[in-house]
Amino acid sequence: MHFLPEDVFDLCLDRAKKFMGPEKYNSWLANASFRSYDNGVFTIGLDSEIRSNFVTQHYKENLEELLRKITEKSDISVVFTHVPETLSLGKIQNSSRHEMFSNFLKPGYVFDRFIQGPNNRMAFATAQAVAYEMGHSSTNPLFIYGGVGLGKTHLIQAIAHHIKENQQDKKFSYISSEEFLTSYVRALDPNKNRTRAMDIFKDRFRNSHYLIMDDVQFLAGKEGTQDVFFHLFNDLYLRGRQIILTSDRPPHEIEPLEERLISRFQSGMVVDIKPPILETRLAILNQKLKDENIQLDKDIVLYLAETVKSNVRQLEGAVNLLAANIRIQNIELSLENVRSIVTEYLGASSRRLNPSSITSTVGEFFGVNPNSLKGKQRKREILVPRQVSMFLMRELTSLSLEEIGSFFGRDHSTVLNAIKRINSKMSEDSFFKRKILDIREGLLG
């Protein structure tokens, strides 16, 4: 069989998500990227040493088996790496001036390829501003937060690309909080000269004009790492260096995180990125389809935009899967075929979005028996998750108020009242809102 290894890898990821489940997949393989294929060996990039080691230990054999089935070749193997990719970014000199850690930059993650919409316009404008002028008091630090796959990493990598291309006299450090922790732990190795190892560790960042850290929420609960980062933050800030951070939630919702760090994170510009609206999703799809040289009827593109709406990464993944099916399996992309492929792609989330699965997920999250949510109890520990279940059923399924009420043995007015109460509580209580968003993201996979 003739195949493009990139397409095989996309199909492999799609099938891996089904046997792993969305939660484990998002934790370990969602950021995986195809690097190379040579003589039966797929080299796959992951964004940290922790992920690379874990996936090698727990999922390597499963992925090799999937790849062998897709390619119909028995001599396929997989190697995982977290070493940065070598980039070709035009006329760049003295690249050794720029510090790059294990979170490699993606060539396409530049400002020109970021699709703007009302959900992300402020974040985009602020990211561009700090790329052109570092250390301005109103935008230092820049803290960007939002759910999985909404474009946070694209924006901060665009900043790094801009520095690399246009500010040859500036150094930047781009790293995930996980890799920061790993580097810190290595510096504490008792077999090393600890003082010197710690100085080397700190100097890697102290010499940076830009410190860019992804997923800062993973510092939560790690007191020693938080202390080191606090002093590093202060040192860079006082010297006018730019600090850029991303998280899946705003600073005050990261728990447990020292109050002094929360205060520092809030002292500059805090901006969020929300899920893209329909028009933005259409623009993203059209850009991705153009990249893949795929032409689809307008009704198919509209179907994709209306169906795949959780985040940008999911949209791009759907197009990658369509491209792979075209090139490997020669599938004609009619609306019927696209609907079938996308239904399979959304798989776990599609099957989970029904009353029973939603109440089960909500019950597990709140620590109550899902069956009790359908009973007559009105205790707060039962009433709130029941109302949350009604709210999510209305938002994530096509069920009517009457159908939702029937599932719980209640009328439509009770469901409507529950939805109003949850909406009100979400607007008043940011911690409660975060809980609802976490449950929602878990259901959508």
ChimeraX attribute file (.defattr): number of C-alpha atoms within 10 A of each C-alpha:
attribute: neighborCount
match mode: 1-to-1
recipient: residues
	/A:1	7
	/A:2	7
	/A:3	13
	/A:4	12
	/A:5	20
	/A:6	17
	/A:7	20
	/A:8	23
	/A:9	23
	/A:10	22
	/A:11	23
	/A:12	21
	/A:13	21
	/A:14	20
	/A:15	17
	/A:16	18
	/A:17	21
	/A:18	15
	/A:19	12
	/A:20	15
	/A:21	14
	/A:22	22
	/A:23	15
	/A:24	13
	/A:25	18
	/A:26	16
	/A:27	10
	/A:28	19
	/A:29	21
	/A:30	19
	/A:31	15
	/A:32	19
	/A:33	18
	/A:34	17
	/A:35	16
	/A:36	13
	/A:37	17
	/A:38	9
	/A:39	8
	/A:40	14
	/A:41	14
	/A:42	22
	/A:43	17
	/A:44	18
	/A:45	25
	/A:46	27
	/A:47	25
	/A:48	25
	/A:49	18
	/A:50	14
	/A:51	21
	/A:52	21
	/A:53	14
	/A:54	12
	/A:55	17
	/A:56	15
	/A:57	10
	/A:58	10
	/A:59	14
	/A:60	15
	/A:61	14
	/A:62	13
	/A:63	21
	/A:64	20
	/A:65	16
	/A:66	19
	/A:67	25
	/A:68	17
	/A:69	13
	/A:70	16
	/A:71	17
	/A:72	11
	/A:73	12
	/A:74	12
	/A:75	12
	/A:76	20
	/A:77	18
	/A:78	17
	/A:79	16
	/A:80	21
	/A:81	20
	/A:82	20
	/A:83	17
	/A:84	17
	/A:85	16
	/A:86	10
	/A:87	10
	/A:88	8
	/A:89	10
	/A:90	7
	/A:91	7
	/A:92	11
	/A:93	10
	/A:94	9
	/A:95	12
	/A:96	8
	/A:97	14
	/A:98	20
	/A:99	17
	/A:100	19
	/A:101	19
	/A:102	20
	/A:103	22
	/A:104	20
	/A:105	23
	/A:106	17
	/A:107	14
	/A:108	13
	/A:109	19
	/A:110	18
	/A:111	20
	/A:112	8
	/A:113	14
	/A:114	17
	/A:115	17
	/A:116	17
	/A:117	19
	/A:118	13
	/A:119	16
	/A:120	22
	/A:121	15
	/A:122	15
	/A:123	23
	/A:124	24
	/A:125	14
	/A:126	18
	/A:127	24
	/A:128	17
	/A:129	14
	/A:130	20
	/A:131	21
	/A:132	12
	/A:133	10
	/A:134	17
	/A:135	22
	/A:136	15
	/A:137	14
	/A:138	10
	/A:139	21
	/A:140	24
	/A:141	27
	/A:142	28
	/A:143	28
	/A:144	29
	/A:145	25
	/A:146	19
	/A:147	19
	/A:148	20
	/A:149	19
	/A:150	23
	/A:151	26
	/A:152	27
	/A:153	21
	/A:154	20
	/A:155	24
	/A:156	28
	/A:157	25
	/A:158	26
	/A:159	24
	/A:160	25
	/A:161	21
	/A:162	16
	/A:163	20
	/A:164	21
	/A:165	14
	/A:166	13
	/A:167	13
	/A:168	14
	/A:169	11
	/A:170	14
	/A:171	22
	/A:172	25
	/A:173	20
	/A:174	26
	/A:175	23
	/A:176	21
	/A:177	24
	/A:178	21
	/A:179	19
	/A:180	22
	/A:181	19
	/A:182	15
	/A:183	15
	/A:184	19
	/A:185	14
	/A:186	16
	/A:187	21
	/A:188	15
	/A:189	12
	/A:190	8
	/A:191	8
	/A:192	12
	/A:193	11
	/A:194	14
	/A:195	11
	/A:196	11
	/A:197	17
	/A:198	18
	/A:199	12
	/A:200	13
	/A:201	18
	/A:202	18
	/A:203	12
	/A:204	12
	/A:205	21
	/A:206	19
	/A:207	16
	/A:208	21
	/A:209	23
	/A:210	28
	/A:211	24
	/A:212	25
	/A:213	23
	/A:214	24
	/A:215	19
	/A:216	22
	/A:217	22
	/A:218	18
	/A:219	21
	/A:220	15
	/A:221	14
	/A:222	13
	/A:223	13
	/A:224	13
	/A:225	17
	/A:226	18
	/A:227	14
	/A:228	13
	/A:229	19
	/A:230	15
	/A:231	13
	/A:232	16
	/A:233	21
	/A:234	13
	/A:235	14
	/A:236	20
	/A:237	18
	/A:238	9
	/A:239	11
	/A:240	16
	/A:241	22
	/A:242	25
	/A:243	26
	/A:244	22
	/A:245	25
	/A:246	27
	/A:247	23
	/A:248	24
	/A:249	19
	/A:250	21
	/A:251	23
	/A:252	17
	/A:253	14
	/A:254	19
	/A:255	12
	/A:256	14
	/A:257	19
	/A:258	18
	/A:259	11
	/A:260	11
	/A:261	18
	/A:262	15
	/A:263	12
	/A:264	16
	/A:265	22
	/A:266	16
	/A:267	16
	/A:268	18
	/A:269	17
	/A:270	20
	/A:271	19
	/A:272	21
	/A:273	21
	/A:274	15
	/A:275	21
	/A:276	23
	/A:277	15
	/A:278	16
	/A:279	14
	/A:280	19
	/A:281	24
	/A:282	19
	/A:283	15
	/A:284	21
	/A:285	21
	/A:286	18
	/A:287	16
	/A:288	18
	/A:289	19
	/A:290	11
	/A:291	10
	/A:292	14
	/A:293	10
	/A:294	14
	/A:295	12
	/A:296	15
	/A:297	11
	/A:298	9
	/A:299	11
	/A:300	18
	/A:301	19
	/A:302	16
	/A:303	16
	/A:304	21
	/A:305	22
	/A:306	14
	/A:307	15
	/A:308	21
	/A:309	17
	/A:310	18
	/A:311	20
	/A:312	21
	/A:313	16
	/A:314	19
	/A:315	21
	/A:316	18
	/A:317	19
	/A:318	22
	/A:319	21
	/A:320	21
	/A:321	22
	/A:322	25
	/A:323	22
	/A:324	23
	/A:325	19
	/A:326	15
	/A:327	15
	/A:328	18
	/A:329	10
	/A:330	10
	/A:331	14
	/A:332	12
	/A:333	19
	/A:334	13
	/A:335	16
	/A:336	10
	/A:337	14
	/A:338	20
	/A:339	16
	/A:340	11
	/A:341	17
	/A:342	19
	/A:343	16
	/A:344	16
	/A:345	22
	/A:346	20
	/A:347	19
	/A:348	18
	/A:349	19
	/A:350	17
	/A:351	13
	/A:352	17
	/A:353	18
	/A:354	17
	/A:355	19
	/A:356	14
	/A:357	17
	/A:358	23
	/A:359	25
	/A:360	18
	/A:361	18
	/A:362	23
	/A:363	21
	/A:364	14
	/A:365	14
	/A:366	14
	/A:367	12
	/A:368	15
	/A:369	14
	/A:370	22
	/A:371	12
	/A:372	14
	/A:373	23
	/A:374	17
	/A:375	13
	/A:376	12
	/A:377	11
	/A:378	11
	/A:379	8
	/A:380	9
	/A:381	13
	/A:382	21
	/A:383	17
	/A:384	17
	/A:385	23
	/A:386	23
	/A:387	21
	/A:388	22
	/A:389	31
	/A:390	26
	/A:391	22
	/A:392	23
	/A:393	25
	/A:394	19
	/A:395	12
	/A:396	15
	/A:397	14
	/A:398	12
	/A:399	14
	/A:400	13
	/A:401	19
	/A:402	16
	/A:403	18
	/A:404	24
	/A:405	19
	/A:406	14
	/A:407	13
	/A:408	19
	/A:409	13
	/A:410	16
	/A:411	15
	/A:412	16
	/A:413	12
	/A:414	17
	/A:415	26
	/A:416	18
	/A:417	14
	/A:418	20
	/A:419	22
	/A:420	14
	/A:421	16
	/A:422	22
	/A:423	14
	/A:424	12
	/A:425	14
	/A:426	17
	/A:427	11
	/A:428	11
	/A:429	10
	/A:430	14
	/A:431	15
	/A:432	14
	/A:433	16
	/A:434	16
	/A:435	14
	/A:436	21
	/A:437	15
	/A:438	15
	/A:439	19
	/A:440	18
	/A:441	17
	/A:442	15
	/A:443	22
	/A:444	21
	/A:445	22
